[in-house]
Amino acid sequence: MALAPEDQRLSRFPLLRDVEAQRLTEASRQARWRRVQPGEVVIDFDDSSDEVFLIISGTVRIAVHSASGHEVILGEAGAGEIFGEMAAIDGLSRSANVTAVHNSVLCCLPRTVFLDLVLQTPAAALQLLRLLTGRLRLLDARNVELAVLPVRHRLVAELLRLGRPREDGQLRISPPPAQHILAARIGARREAVSRELSAMAREGKAVVSRQSILLPQPDLLREAVRRAMGGDPARVPRKPPAG
């Protein structure tokens, strides 16, 4: 069965790659397609909605806020990734805020449709387990980093996660996150992040500009984080699998 353009978009998601074409066609008919602008709230913390969101294009930021208004950024998700699956699985309220970073197109699947797609396709169910396991591992790593690492190593760990490899082996982050965003991602103050980035630049461990942050020797940085974490290679920063 040939796929319509919308269905083809869904089939590109790793989670839905093995779902039958007919099921994807039916799911796309029941989906709600939404365009959001930068700064627009997609999900509110403690909201009772249970849709699952598939990012067709754009980027969203997942964060929580303390009673005093302090923001902790849990991560960002881009095209080909999903979010909101926890509420669909356990039926509880939302555990974080999700806000658009860039102009984004989202496919919003009703809870029952999402669960049917996954439960009726063993390969999709396994992929969902891998996705959740990857996110749990990342959360474990962040918790350990926050508990035992100084700001420098927490910043390095986050930059290693954000960096994209170049042909010469260096890692590049472009565009670079604002310093207050980096601070919110690692549980630090903006001033501390600014100070450590400047120190890394002086030491030749980072090349910082308005366009990018370049890590010339990422393997040395990984080794430094590994030693600081007690020498456990399983805790070296890695990006979790996409949805």
N, C-alpha and C positions, 0 to 999 in steps of 0.2 A: 504493500500500500504506500503510495507516494505521500510525502509529508508537505503540508502547507507551510508557507514561510514562518508563521508563528511557531508551528510544531518543530520546525528545523532549529529554531532558536533554542527550544527546550532540550532537544536531543544533544546539543553541544555541552550541556552540563554533565560533568562526570557522574553525578548521582543518577541521572536519568538516561544515560547512554544506552543501557540495555533494556529499557522499557519498550514494549511493543508500540509500533506506530499508531495503531488504533487507539490505544490508551492515551498516548500523548495528544492525539487529535481531540479526544473527548475532554482531556484536562484543560487544553488551551481554550476550549469553548466555555468552560466554567470559570476560567481565570479572570481576574480583574487586572487590567493593564494600567499602570500609573506612571506619570512623569512627575519628577520632583526637582526642585531648584536648590542650589546651594543654601544651606541653613534651614531648609524645611525639615520639620520633624516627621519622621516616618512612623516611629514607635515611641510611646511614652512609657517610662518606668511604671510598673504596677498596673499597666493597662490590661484589660480583660480580653483583648482580641487574640485570635489564635491562627491567623493566616501565616503561611510560610512565604517568604519573599525570595524570588530569584532575580539576581541582578543581570539584566540584559546589557546595560551599559552604564558607565559612571562609577561613583565610589560613595560609600556611606561610612560613617564613623559610629562605633559602638562605645558607649561610655556610661558611667554611673556617677552620681553626685551625692556628696555627703550632705547632712543637714545644714552645714555651714556654707554650702555652695561650692565646695572644693570638687573639681572634676578629676576623675581617674579614667583615662582612655584605655579601654580593653583591647582595641584594635580597629582596623579598617578592613572593609571588604570591597572587592571590585567585580568587574564583569566576569561571569562564570561561577560566582560564588553564591551561597545562599545564607539567609539568616532568619531567625524567628522560629526555627524548628523545635526549640525546647518547649515552648508553650503548646505547640501542636502535639508533642509527644506526651507531656505530663498533665496537660490541661490546666496548669497554674498560670498566674498572671505574669506579665513580662518582667524580666530580671534586669533590664538595662534600657537606656535611651538609644535610639538610632536616628541619626541626622544625616542628611545628604551633604556631601562635601563638594561634589560637582553635579552638573546637570545629569540626571540619571533616569533610566527607564527600568521599571520593576514589573515583574510578573508576580501577581499575588494569588497564590493558590489557597482555596479553602482547606481547612484542616482535614476534612474527610477525604477530599480529593488527593491531597498529598499523601496521607496515610495509605490510601488504596494503591497509589502508584508504587509506593515503597514495599508494602506488605505483599503485593501480588507479584513482585519481581525480586527473587532472592538476591540477584547481583546488586540491585539497588539497595536492598536492606543491608547487605554487607558493606557497600560503599558508605552508607549513612553511619554505620558503626565505626568505620575507619575515620570518617570526618569527625565524629564526636570524640573518638579516642585521641586524635591529633590535637583537638582543641583542649582536651583535658591535660594532655602532656604539656602543652604550652602554658596552661594555667598553673600547673605544678611548677614549671620552670620559673615563671614570673614570681610565684610566691616565695620560692627559695631565694631568688635573686634579691627580692625586696627585704628578706629577713637577714641575709648574710653578706650581701655585696655592698661596697661603698658606691657612691654616685658614679664615679668613673667607670667601674666595671658594669654597672647597670646600663649606663649610656652606651658603652661599647656593645653589650649584648643586644640592645635594641637596634643599633645601627647595623649590626651584622644580619639581623632579621630583615631589616628594610632594604638592604643593599641588593643590587642586581649585578650579576657577574659580567665582566667585559672579557673580550678575547685575550687580553694581556694578564688575566687573573685578578685584576683589581675589582673592587666592588664600588658601584656608583649608586647614589641615592639622588634622584632628580624627578621633580623638583624637591628640594630639601624641606622637611617639615619646619614650621616655625618653632622657635626655641620653647615657647610656652606649651606647644603641642608635645614636643619631645619630653618636656618636664612632666606633663600630665600622663604620659605613657609609662614613665618609670618611677612615678611617685616621688618627684623631687621638685625643687624650686627652680624657676626660670634662671635666676642668677647663677645657681650652681651648674646648670647645663651650659650656660654661656661661658663660665669660667673653665669648665672641663674641655669644651670644644676648642677654646683658644689655646689651652695647654697642649691638646693633641696636635693642633696645627703647628705649634712651635717645635714639638718633638718629632715632626714629620710623620705622625701616625694618621693624619687626616689632612686633606686639602679642602678647605671650606670656602665656598663662594655663594653668591646669591642664586646661582644656577644649579649647584649640586654640592654634595659632600662626597668626596672620593676617599676610599680606604685603600692605600697602595699595597699594604701587606696584611690582608685579612687573616691569613693563617696564623700569623704571630698574635693577632688580636684574639683569635679563637683560643689559642693556647693559653694566653693570659687569663681569659675568662675560665677556661677549664681548670687551671691551677687554683684560681680563686674559689672555685666551686668544690674544691677538694679532689680534683683530678678525675672526676667522673665524666667520661666522654659522652654519656647519654644526656648530659645537661648542657652541652654546647648548643647555643641558640640555633634553632631551625624554624623555618616558616611552616605552619601546619598545612595539611592538604586542603585544596579548594573543595567547595561543595559541588 
